[in-house]
Amino acid sequence: MALTFMGANTAAQDYEYDLPIKEHIFENGLRLLVIERPGDTRVAAKIWTDMGALNEIPGEYGSAHFLEHLMFKGTPTLGAKDWEIEKPLIDEINATEKSMIAELNRARNDIRERGVFHDYKHEQTTPEITRLQKHIDDLERKVEDLTVEGTTMKWYQGFGGTRLTASTEQ
């Protein structure tokens, strides 16, 4: 019986795909691979980048993860109930986060366990860190009320997307 299954497995491995893939490389290095399907009214796309932890330069770690997050941040209109109200809140969150970073750096010797930025003892804080974190939390709750939950996934799936493997939407 085992020989029966081994034979089926070998046959599957011997199959060759013949996909009519057209390749175009732009001057900026962007590589486009296309399979035309005449009569199909949809376009499916996958975006790969030749970057990741393996491609990072010592001293520049984290850029691939940062770019991944940028790809999933959305737009001012996608998922926003009222962008004119939401934008100043987002700007204030960003400014408060900068103040938080400055305070964490100022107090780092007192609150860090190791030399990693976010690895500090949360129970050991300063009044300013506590105040800034509360302010960020309050602002994020306001933004949450102005956001249509799940918009990115609804659009993605609505246009035929499947198996989204990365997201920053919560």
C-alpha distance (Angstrom), angle and dihedral (degrees) to the residues before:
residue distance angle dihedral
M1 . . .
A2 3.81 . .
L3 3.79 89.4 .
T4 3.81 89.6 56.5
F5 3.80 92.0 57.4
M6 3.79 93.0 43.1
G7 3.79 90.1 55.2
A8 3.81 92.3 51.0
N9 3.79 90.5 49.7
T10 3.81 92.3 51.5
A11 3.81 91.8 50.5
A12 3.79 90.9 52.9
Q13 3.80 91.3 51.4
D14 3.80 92.9 51.1
Y15 3.81 93.6 57.8
E16 3.79 113.2 111.2
Y17 3.79 121.9 -151.6
D18 3.76 117.4 -137.7
L19 3.78 105.3 -162.5
P20 3.81 118.3 170.7
I21 3.80 94.3 -131.8
K22 3.79 117.7 174.0
E23 3.79 117.1 -158.8
H24 3.80 128.0 -157.9
I25 3.81 124.8 176.8
F26 3.79 115.4 -159.6
E27 3.82 123.9 -144.3
N28 3.82 90.4 -103.0
G29 3.82 90.9 57.4
L30 3.80 96.8 -102.8
R31 3.79 108.6 146.1
L32 3.80 117.7 -149.1
L33 3.80 120.2 -164.4
V34 3.81 116.5 -170.7
I35 3.77 135.2 -175.7
E36 3.78 108.9 -170.0
R37 3.78 117.3 -145.6
P38 3.81 107.6 -173.4
G39 3.78 112.1 -146.7
D40 3.79 95.1 24.0
T41 3.80 110.2 119.2
R42 3.80 95.3 -160.0
V43 3.76 133.2 79.6
A44 3.78 118.9 -147.2
A45 3.77 120.1 -166.1
K46 3.76 138.5 -179.7
I47 3.76 122.2 -169.8
W48 3.79 120.2 -150.5
T49 3.73 123.9 179.4
D50 3.76 125.4 -155.5
M51 3.76 89.9 -128.2
G52 3.74 139.0 90.0
A53 3.76 140.1 117.3
L54 3.80 89.8 -53.2
N55 3.79 91.3 56.7
E56 3.79 98.5 45.9
I57 3.78 121.5 113.6
P58 3.82 117.8 -126.4
G59 3.79 107.4 -95.3
E60 3.81 93.0 26.5
Y61 3.80 99.3 73.2
G62 3.77 119.7 153.8
S63 3.80 99.3 33.6
A64 3.82 93.2 115.2
H65 3.80 91.7 52.1
F66 3.80 90.8 46.0
L67 3.83 91.6 51.9
E68 3.81 90.1 47.7
H69 3.80 89.0 57.3
L70 3.80 91.6 48.7
M71 3.80 89.7 55.9
F72 3.82 91.7 58.8
K73 3.79 102.2 41.7
G74 3.80 93.9 98.5
T75 3.77 127.3 -150.0
P76 3.81 136.8 -68.9
T77 3.81 89.5 -98.6
L78 3.81 104.6 35.3
G79 3.79 107.2 90.7
A80 3.81 95.9 -5.1
K81 3.81 118.8 123.8
D82 3.82 92.3 -169.8
W83 3.80 115.2 1.6
E84 3.81 93.8 -176.8
I85 3.81 88.9 63.1
E86 3.81 95.5 36.4
K87 3.82 98.7 50.2
P88 3.83 97.2 65.6
L89 3.82 88.8 48.8
I90 3.82 90.8 52.0
D91 3.81 89.9 48.0
E92 3.81 90.1 50.6
I93 3.82 91.2 49.2
N94 3.82 89.7 52.4
A95 3.81 92.1 48.4
T96 3.81 91.7 47.1
E97 3.80 90.8 49.1
K98 3.82 88.8 54.3
S99 3.80 88.8 52.2
M100 3.81 89.2 48.4
I101 3.82 90.9 52.7
A102 3.81 90.3 50.0
E103 3.82 91.4 50.0
L104 3.81 92.6 46.2
N105 3.79 89.7 51.0
R106 3.80 91.5 47.3
A107 3.82 92.5 50.9
R108 3.81 96.9 33.1
N109 3.79 97.6 116.8
D110 3.80 91.1 55.6
I111 3.81 99.7 44.5
R112 3.80 108.7 29.1
E113 3.76 123.1 94.2
R114 3.81 94.1 -168.3
G115 3.78 136.6 2.9
V116 3.80 95.2 -84.0
F117 3.79 116.7 112.8
H118 3.82 99.4 -130.7
D119 3.80 95.4 33.5
Y120 3.77 100.1 94.8
K121 3.78 131.9 128.9
H122 3.79 103.9 -94.3
E123 3.79 92.1 -161.7
Q124 3.82 88.2 57.1
T125 3.74 105.4 66.2
T126 3.76 142.0 139.6
P127 3.79 125.4 -116.1
E128 3.81 88.4 -111.5
I129 3.82 93.9 52.8
T130 3.81 89.9 48.8
R131 3.81 91.1 49.3
L132 3.81 93.6 47.1
Q133 3.82 93.4 47.1
K134 3.82 91.2 50.4
H135 3.80 89.9 49.4
I136 3.83 91.6 50.6
D137 3.82 90.8 48.0
D138 3.83 91.5 50.1
L139 3.81 91.9 49.1
E140 3.82 92.5 47.2
R141 3.83 90.3 53.2
K142 3.82 89.4 53.3
V143 3.82 91.1 49.2
E144 3.80 90.2 47.9
D145 3.83 89.1 58.4
L146 3.82 88.9 54.3
T147 3.81 95.5 49.4
V148 3.79 127.0 88.7
E149 3.80 102.5 -134.2
G150 3.80 118.4 -127.5
T151 3.80 96.6 10.0
T152 3.79 95.2 134.8
M153 3.80 92.6 51.9
K154 3.83 93.0 45.1
W155 3.81 91.4 53.4
Y156 3.79 92.2 42.6
Q157 3.81 93.7 51.1
G158 3.80 93.2 37.2
F159 3.78 89.6 63.0
G160 3.79 93.2 47.6
G161 3.79 100.5 -89.0
T162 3.77 119.1 154.5
R163 3.78 136.5 178.7
L164 3.79 100.2 20.6
T165 3.78 101.3 -168.9
A166 3.79 102.3 -173.5
S167 3.76 133.8 39.9
T168 3.76 142.2 151.1
E169 3.80 94.0 -159.3
Q170 3.81 112.5 112.1
